[in-house]
């Protein structure tokens, strides 16, 4: 089998465009399910060290082993029959429960990305590495305990920044957090929750380095312990404060409008 090229010659060097990123963030605020805007923001706020980081990983012993054993994560993550066959209480069961409850799929996220890309694929190792970061996003929700509520999404991005400091992650996390604070006008520790998530991500071994197949088979509590993922105190405290004010953490925009 021919070794994939590291970088396709058709790749362009992305430009840093913060004002354009702000434009796409406003569109994301208008529709939080418009995932395409997230990809635009990441494109406008590129991580300068990303290519060097990708090169170091894909040619490492761990990276080469994962390229052979886990060439395309969505095939694994969307095989719910296989995941349900793993032990009860495992990460796999928690992941399938989460994805089915939320009506999500790994393939759905890929489709969103393909729309953003116009269906274009480079077929290089940079793409493989970037896809791995993309495809483990929903697994972060399960491992950290952060939900898909407005604050939970910002916390997952802050956690991801602690693991892989892409400017897009922290840009959305803090601007999103400030918007939650402005909208709810509450005393909930919103920014503290985001700071805590960033710290937890920094203290956790990088998920991209893990065998996802092995991780899915682990008991959820054991996986969290091994990865040093503690209970997010300020996130839970923020939810308690929201509820005390009559705000539903999972419907902040609607509940804030009627409070």
N, C-alpha and C positions, 0 to 999 in steps of 0.2 A: 504494500500500500504506500502511495506517495505521501510524504510528509507535507501537511498544509503549509502554505507560506505564512510568515509571521504578519506581514503588513501588505495588503493589496495596494498596488501602485495608484489605484484610482481614489484612494482615500485622500481627502483634503484636510489640511490642518485647521481645526475649528478656531473661530475668533471669539474673543471675550467681549460679550455684548450685554452688559448689565441692564441697560434701559429696555432692550428688547425682552430680556428675561422678566422684567417687571410687567411689561405688556402681557406676556403669556400668563404670569401669575394672576393678574386681574381676571383673565378669562377663566382660569382655574377656579377662582373664587365664585364666579358666576355659575359654575357647574363642576362640583367637586368630583364627579364621575368622568369628567373629560380628561382621561389619562394622557391623551396626546399632548396636552399642554405641559405635563411633567417632562416628557421627552424633549420638547422645545426648550424648556428652561435648562435642562442639563446640557443641551447643545450650545446654548448661549453662555453657559458658565462652565467651560471645560476644565477638567482637572489637569494641570500641566504635567504632573508626574504619572498620568494614567498609562501611557505607552510603556514607560520604563517599568512600572509596577507589573503590567501585563507580561512583559518579556521575562522578568524575573520569575514570575509564577509559572507560566506555561512551560518553561524549560527546566523548572526545578523537578526533583525526584517526585514530590507530591503531585505537582501539576501534571507531569507526564502520566502518572498512574491514574489520575482522575480523568484525563482525556481519553484513556483507553477504557476505563470502567464506566464512566458517566458522560458519554459524548453529547447527550442532549437531554437535559433534565425534565422538560415538559412531558416526555414519554413516560418517565418514571412517576412524576408527580400527579399526572392525570389518570394513572392506572389504579383506580380506587379499589378494584377487586384485589389486586396484589397487595395494596396497602392495608386493606381490611383483614388480610390473612396474617398480618403481623400481630404481635401480642397485644392483648387488651391493655390499655393504659399507656401505650407507646406514643411516641411523637406522631407516628403515621396515623393512628386513630384520631388524635386531636386535630391533625392537619385536615383529614378528610371531613371530620365534623365541621370544622371552620369553613372549609371551601364550599361544602354543600349547604350549610346554613346561610352563607353570604351569596350563594349563586355565582361562585367564581370558578375559574379554571386557569391552569397555567397556559393553555393554548389561547385563551381569551386575551391574556396579557401580550402574548406573542403577536396576535392579530392586531392589537392596538399599536404595537411597535411597528409592525409591517405597514400599517396605514400611514404612520408618521414617516417612514422611510420610502413610501411609494412602492413598496414591494422589493426594494433593492437590497441585495445581500452581498457581502464582500467575500465570504468563504475563507477568511483568514483567522489566525489564532487570536488576534485582538478581538474579533467578533465573538469567538467562543468564550473568551474571558468575560467580555461585557455581558453576554447572554447569561452567564452563570450568576453574575451579580443581579441581573434583572429577575431571573427565574426563582431566586430564593427570597424575594420580597415578602410574599405571603407567609412563608415559613417563619420569617422574623416575627410576624404577629403572634404566631402560635408559641414560639419559644419565649418571647418577652412578656406575653399577657396583654399587650397593647391591642385594643380593639380597633375597629374601623370607624370609630367616632372621630369627630373633628380633631380633638386633642390627641387621640391615639395614633392617628396617621402622622401627625407632626412628630410625635415621640418616636415612631418607627424610623422616620427619616433621620432624626437626630441620632438614634442608635446606629443607623447605617453609616452616618458621618463619623462616628467614633471608630467604626471598623475600617472604613474606606473614605477618607476625607475629601469627597467630591463637593465643590462649592454649591452645586444645585441642591444637595441634601439639606445643608444648613440654611441656605437661602429660603427654601420653602418652609422648613421647620420653624424658624423664628418669625418670619412674616406671617405664616399661618397662625402661630401662637398669639402674636399681637392682634391679629384679626379676631380670634376667639375671645381674647380679653376685652377688646373694644366692643364686640357685639353683645357679650353677656353682661358686661359691667359688674362682674362678680369679684369677690376676694379670693377666688380659687387660685392655688399656686401654679399657674399655667407655665410661666417661664421656668420656675423651679423644676417642674415635671420634665420640661424639655432639656434642661441642663442635666438632670439626673439621667435621662435616657442617653444623652451623649456620653456621659461618664460610664454608664453600664456597657455601652458599645465598645468603648476604649478598653475596658477591662475584660472583655470576652474574647476568646480566641476567634479569629476571623472565620465566619461561616463559610466563606468561599473556599477555604482551605480544608474543610471537612468532607469526608465521604458522606454524601447526603443519603445514600442507601443505608449505610450503617447507622447514621443519626436517626433516621426514621424508625428503625427497629428498637431503639433505646426507649426505656420508660421515660416519660416526659419529665418527671421530677428528677430523675438521675441525670438526664441530659442538661437540664437547667443548672444543676449542681456542678457538673463537670465543666460547663461553660462559664461558670461564675455569674449567672444571670439571677440577680436577686429580685425580690418582689418590688415593683416600682411604687414606692411609698407616696410620692407627691402626685402621681397620676391618680391613684386611688383616692387620695385626699381631695383632689380637684373634683372628682366625680361626686364625692360626698357633699362638697360645697355646692355644686350645681344642683343636686337633688334637694338640698335644704332650701334653695331659692325657688324651687318649683320648676327647674330646668332639666329637661331630659338630655343627658350627655350624648345620646345618639341622635338627637334631633335638636341641636342647639339653635339652629337658625329659626326653625318653626316655633320652638318653645320660647325663645327670646322675644319673638315678635308678639306673642300673646301674653307674656308675663306682666 
